[in-house]
């Protein structure tokens, strides 16, 4: 069950991180897109995940997607926002002097991005990825809670709380497994950062 949740979380984390970073790059390169889309990005985080998760699970299930895809979508949803906001902040936090120097050397927008903005954004990006790594595990678990899921830590938490009320060790085992999975994801991002 932990491996199943890890697959869902890792898939969602990867998708959410890539899409979030691409949105940050879009917002830097096209200010009109930022003005038009940023309110929707912010508004997306005001929707309680526990309310939207069943709709995502049922909606993607009706489209014929494999069960793990809907859980990965929820994990991606929780990953997307921190990566977008922190990456955008990192890409914007370039020193004006360095930016003027690059422009004085007739650097293209692409060169400024790859040689100045991207390296400058790395600390912000990795902070976002650390936050999102644990959030993606939570998202995958929340996605497993609606009726119909067969595998995962979320399913085991429901089973533990409904059928093992006299055996709290079962429920504690699922909680500890979920925590260890979150620590593992966080540690993997920290290792890549080093």
Secondary structure, DSSP 8 states (H G I E B T S, - for coil): -HHHHHHHHHHHHHHHHHHHHHHHHHHHH-HHHHHHHHHHHHHHTTS-HHHHHHHHHHHHHHTT--HHHHHHHHHHHHHHHHHHHHHHHHHH---HHHHHHHHHTT--HHHHIIIIIHHHHHHHHHHHHHHHHHHHHHHHHHHHHSTT--SSHHHHHHHHHHH-TT-HHHHHHHHHHHHHHHHHHHHHHHHHH-
